[in-house]
């Protein structure tokens, strides 16, 4: 059962808006941010599309959450689809506006561009300040995108490449756009705060895997295309893909076509991705587009070397010491990188240890949350 919103006027009331009905990296980011903001300074409310996993997670943390159909989206520069997208976002305006007024919201924070469309009219009508968090570089440079970017009072990009993409679409947004890189929870030893039990570790065969939403931008078809050569060269190995999404059937069909059955396992949705990551010898990111993926940081925190495509700020994070970065859309380069690391245990271990140090020093959740708190308070203070 959904909790009723509570109004606490002594704190800054923030309304987070999330349009996606999946539970992926963007939703994990939102959950981490909302549940770690200073409770003495912020009162959190959430409006989201029907999303049982996200609703359950927020409810378990005592966060006020309300489900509201925020419509359908298709990323496109097609004018007919743009109009359809806008219509699906205008529909919930009155309900969002009602929530803003009823709960005395001071600031509306949209978790990515299409979430912002769902609340932009309500923020303008109510006179509330808005923050738009942009996670990737897949948005078309159409008029509608420029309009959205103009409408936001503050834009936060999760990586420098995302910021550069935003400014390539709307150069005039430079003064209101900043970068706050993602971070994850780590304990005093630098490990991820949620660590897998030793019993979950598999060492009979080497294991290469990923945790990802099964959608085109994640490039999992490229990962699959890289595996036949890996399996030919390294007999004692298996591969795992954990996650769910719209491409599940297509990817399973491709797996059969490539003859991967028996050596590639689709695990589906996993409630504790770190638990399965801890069993990997190498973590693979094959994406076509990213900002700063949490999964890479989580794998590094577990001392896992990473083979990744050059998307978002991944190359900056991994460098030459924490893994190998290759061009996207290149199965041969991906397979060669995987084979190279699987063939060199000492190199894998050294990269894993360095990756853990990098996360501990540069990508902690506490640092990320502090920067968002400062951004939120400064914007409210300017109102």
C-alpha positions in Angstrom: 0.0 0.0 0.0 1.3 3.4 -0.9 2.1 5.8 1.9 0.4 9.2 2.1 2.5 12.3 1.6 3.5 14.1 4.8 4.1 17.8 4.9 7.0 19.0 7.0 7.4 22.7 6.3 10.6 23.2 8.4 12.6 21.4 5.8 13.1 21.9 2.0 10.4 19.9 0.3 11.7 18.2 -2.9 9.6 16.4 -5.4 11.5 13.8 -7.4 9.8 12.7 -10.7 10.7 9.4 -12.4 8.9 8.4 -15.6 10.5 5.0 -16.3 8.6 1.8 -15.4 11.9 -0.2 -15.2 14.3 -0.6 -12.3 17.7 0.1 -13.8 20.8 2.2 -13.1 18.9 5.5 -13.3 16.4 4.3 -10.8 19.1 3.0 -8.5 20.7 6.4 -8.7 17.5 8.1 -7.7 17.0 5.7 -4.8 20.5 6.3 -3.6 20.2 10.1 -3.8 16.8 10.4 -2.3 17.5 8.1 0.7 20.9 9.7 1.5 19.9 13.4 1.5 20.2 15.1 4.9 16.9 14.3 6.6 17.3 17.4 8.8 17.3 19.7 5.8 15.2 17.8 3.2 11.7 16.2 3.1 11.5 13.9 0.1 8.4 13.1 -2.0 8.4 11.0 -5.2 6.1 10.8 -8.1 6.8 7.8 -10.5 5.1 5.8 -13.2 3.8 2.4 -11.9 7.0 0.7 -10.9 6.5 -1.9 -8.2 10.2 -2.5 -7.5 11.0 1.2 -7.1 7.9 1.8 -5.0 8.8 -1.1 -2.7 12.4 0.2 -2.3 11.3 3.7 -1.5 8.6 2.4 0.9 11.2 0.3 2.7 13.1 3.5 3.4 10.1 5.4 4.6 10.0 7.8 1.6 6.7 9.3 0.6 5.9 8.0 -2.9 2.9 8.1 -5.2 2.4 6.3 -8.5 1.0 8.3 -11.4 0.9 7.3 -15.1 3.4 9.7 -16.7 2.8 8.4 -20.2 4.8 6.7 -23.0 7.9 7.9 -24.7 9.8 7.2 -27.9 13.2 8.9 -28.4 12.9 10.4 -31.9 13.3 13.6 -34.0 10.1 12.6 -35.9 7.7 15.6 -35.5 4.6 13.3 -35.1 6.3 11.3 -32.3 7.5 14.6 -30.6 3.9 15.8 -30.5 2.8 12.4 -29.1 5.5 12.5 -26.5 4.4 16.0 -25.4 0.8 15.0 -25.2 1.6 12.0 -23.0 3.5 14.4 -20.7 0.9 17.2 -20.7 -1.8 14.8 -19.5 -0.5 14.4 -15.9 0.2 18.2 -15.5 -2.8 18.9 -13.3 -2.1 16.0 -11.0 1.6 17.0 -10.7 0.5 20.6 -10.0 -1.9 19.4 -7.3 0.9 17.5 -5.6 3.2 20.6 -5.8 0.6 22.8 -4.1 -0.8 20.3 -1.7 2.5 19.4 -0.2 4.2 22.8 -0.4 7.0 21.6 -2.7 9.9 24.0 -2.9 11.9 22.3 -5.7 11.1 19.7 -8.4 13.8 17.4 -9.5 13.3 15.4 -12.7 15.4 12.2 -13.2 16.2 12.7 -16.9 14.7 14.5 -19.8 11.5 12.7 -20.3 10.7 12.8 -16.6 11.1 16.6 -16.9 8.5 16.8 -19.6 6.0 15.3 -17.2 6.4 18.1 -14.7 7.7 21.1 -16.6 4.3 22.8 -17.1 3.4 22.2 -13.5 6.6 23.8 -12.3 6.1 26.8 -14.5 2.4 27.3 -13.4 3.3 26.9 -9.8 6.4 29.1 -9.9 8.6 26.4 -8.4 12.3 25.9 -9.3 13.3 22.9 -11.3 16.4 20.7 -11.6 16.9 18.4 -14.6 19.4 15.5 -14.1 20.7 14.2 -17.5 22.1 10.7 -17.6 23.1 10.0 -21.2 23.8 11.3 -24.6 21.0 9.7 -26.6 18.7 12.7 -27.0 18.1 14.2 -30.5 19.1 17.8 -31.1 15.5 18.7 -32.0 13.7 21.9 -31.1 11.7 20.0 -28.4 15.0 19.0 -26.7 16.3 22.6 -26.8 13.0 23.8 -25.3 13.2 21.3 -22.5 16.8 22.4 -21.7 15.8 26.1 -21.7 12.9 25.4 -19.3 15.0 23.9 -16.6 16.3 26.3 -13.9 19.4 24.0 -13.3 20.8 21.2 -15.3 23.0 18.5 -13.7 24.9 16.2 -16.0 26.3 13.0 -14.5 29.4 13.1 -16.7 31.5 15.5 -18.7 30.4 13.9 -22.0 26.8 14.3 -21.0 27.4 18.0 -20.2 29.1 18.4 -23.6 26.2 16.8 -25.3 23.8 19.1 -23.5 25.8 22.2 -24.5 26.1 21.0 -28.1 22.3 21.1 -28.2 21.9 24.4 -26.3 25.2 26.3 -25.9 23.4 29.1 -23.9 22.7 26.6 -21.0 26.4 26.7 -20.0 25.9 29.0 -17.0 23.2 26.7 -15.5 24.8 23.4 -16.3 27.2 21.5 -14.0 28.7 18.1 -13.6 28.1 15.9 -10.6 29.5 12.5 -11.2 27.8 9.4 -9.8 29.1 7.7 -6.7 28.3 4.5 -4.7 28.4 3.5 -1.1 31.7 2.1 0.1 32.8 1.0 3.5 36.0 2.1 5.3 38.0 -0.6 3.4 36.9 0.7 0.1 34.6 -2.3 -0.7 31.1 -1.8 -1.8 28.9 -1.4 1.3 26.8 -4.4 0.1 29.3 -7.2 -0.3 28.4 -10.7 -1.5 28.8 -13.7 0.8 31.9 -15.8 0.1 29.6 -18.8 -0.6 28.4 -17.1 -3.8 31.9 -17.0 -5.4 32.4 -19.5 -8.2 35.9 -20.5 -9.2 35.4 -23.9 -11.0 35.2 -21.9 -14.2 36.2 -18.3 -15.0 33.2 -16.1 -15.3 32.7 -13.1 -17.5 29.5 -11.2 -17.1 27.5 -8.0 -17.0 24.5 -6.6 -15.1 22.4 -4.5 -17.4 19.0 -3.5 -18.7 18.4 -5.6 -21.9 17.9 -2.7 -24.3 19.6 -1.6 -27.5 21.7 1.2 -26.0 23.4 -1.3 -23.7 25.0 -3.1 -26.7 24.5 -6.6 -25.4 24.2 -7.9 -29.0 27.8 -6.8 -29.4 28.8 -8.6 -26.2 27.2 -11.8 -27.5 28.9 -11.4 -30.9 32.3 -11.2 -29.0 31.8 -14.5 -27.1 32.3 -17.2 -29.8 36.0 -16.2 -30.2 36.4 -15.9 -26.4 35.0 -19.4 -25.9 37.2 -20.8 -28.7 40.3 -19.3 -27.1 39.5 -19.8 -23.4 37.8 -23.2 -22.9 37.4 -22.9 -19.2 35.0 -20.0 -19.1 31.3 -19.1 -18.9 29.4 -15.9 -19.4 26.4 -14.4 -17.6 24.0 -11.6 -18.3 21.8 -10.4 -15.4 18.9 -8.1 -16.1 15.7 -7.7 -17.9 14.3 -5.5 -20.7 12.7 -5.2 -24.1 15.4 -7.0 -26.0 15.4 -10.2 -23.9 13.7 -12.4 -26.6 15.9 -11.0 -29.4 19.1 -11.5 -27.4 18.2 -15.1 -26.5 17.5 -15.8 -30.2 20.9 -14.3 -31.1 22.5 -16.5 -28.4 21.1 -19.6 -30.1 22.1 -18.4 -33.5 25.7 -17.9 -32.3 25.8 -21.3 -30.6 26.3 -19.9 -27.1 23.7 -22.0 -25.3 25.2 -23.9 -22.5 28.0 -21.4 -21.9 26.0 -18.2 -21.7 23.4 -17.9 -19.0 20.6 -15.2 -18.8 19.9 -14.7 -15.1 17.0 -12.2 -15.5 16.3 -9.6 -12.9 18.6 -9.8 -9.8 17.6 -8.0 -6.6 21.3 -7.8 -5.4 23.5 -7.2 -8.4 26.6 -6.9 -6.3 26.1 -10.5 -5.2 26.4 -11.8 -8.7 29.1 -9.3 -9.7 31.3 -10.8 -6.9 31.4 -14.1 -8.8 32.8 -12.5 -12.0 36.4 -12.6 -13.0 35.8 -9.7 -15.4 32.9 -7.3 -15.6 31.9 -6.2 -19.2 30.2 -3.1 -20.3 29.3 -3.1 -24.0 27.1 0.0 -24.2 26.5 2.2 -27.1 25.7 5.2 -24.9 26.2 5.9 -21.2 26.8 8.8 -18.8 28.7 7.3 -15.8 27.3 3.8 -15.2 26.9 2.7 -11.6 27.5 -0.9 -12.6 31.1 -0.1 -13.6 31.7 1.6 -10.2 30.1 -1.2 -8.4 32.3 -3.8 -10.2 35.4 -1.7 -9.5 34.5 -1.5 -5.8 34.5 -5.3 -5.7 38.0 -5.3 -7.2 36.8 -6.6 -10.6 38.7 -5.5 -13.7 36.5 -4.0 -16.3 36.3 -4.3 -20.1 34.2 -1.5 -21.4 33.3 0.5 -24.5 34.4 4.1 -24.8 31.1 5.8 -23.8 30.3 8.6 -21.4 33.1 9.1 -18.8 34.0 5.4 -18.7 37.5 5.9 -20.2 38.2 8.7 -17.7 37.1 6.4 -14.8 38.9 3.2 -15.9 42.0 4.7 -17.5 44.7 2.2 -18.2 45.0 0.8 -14.7 41.5 -0.5 -13.9 40.6 -2.3 -17.1 40.5 -2.0 -20.8 38.5 0.4 -22.9 37.6 -0.4 -26.5 35.5 1.3 -29.2 31.8 0.6 -29.2 30.2 -1.5 -31.9 33.4 -3.6 -32.2 32.9 -7.3 -31.2 36.4 -8.2 -32.2 38.0 -5.5 -30.0 35.8 -6.5 -27.2 36.7 -10.2 -27.4 40.4 -9.4 -27.7 40.2 -7.3 -24.6 38.4 -10.0 -22.7 40.8 -12.7 -23.8 43.8 -10.5 -22.9 42.7 -10.1 -19.3 41.5 -13.7 -18.9 45.0 -14.8 -20.0 46.8 -12.7 -17.4 45.7 -13.3 -13.8 48.3 -10.9 -12.2 47.1 -8.1 -14.5 43.5 -8.8 -13.6 44.3 -8.7 -9.9 46.3 -5.5 -10.2 43.6 -3.8 -12.1 41.0 -4.9 -9.6 42.9 -3.5 -6.7 43.5 -0.2 -8.5 39.8 0.1 -9.4 38.8 -0.3 -5.8 41.2 2.5 -4.8 39.8 4.8 -7.5 36.2 4.3 -6.3 37.1 4.9 -2.7 39.0 8.1 -3.5 36.8 9.6 -6.3 33.4 8.1 -6.6 31.8 7.8 -3.1 28.0 8.3 -2.7 28.6 10.8 0.2 30.5 13.1 -2.1 27.9 12.9 -4.8 25.0 13.6 -2.3 26.9 16.5 -0.8 27.2 18.2 -4.2 23.5 17.7 -4.9 22.5 19.1 -1.5 24.5 22.2 -2.2 22.9 22.5 -5.7 19.4 22.1 -4.3 19.8 24.6 -1.4 21.5 27.2 -3.6 18.7 27.0 -6.1 16.0 27.3 -3.4 17.9 30.1 -1.8 17.8 32.0 -5.1 14.0 31.7 -5.4 
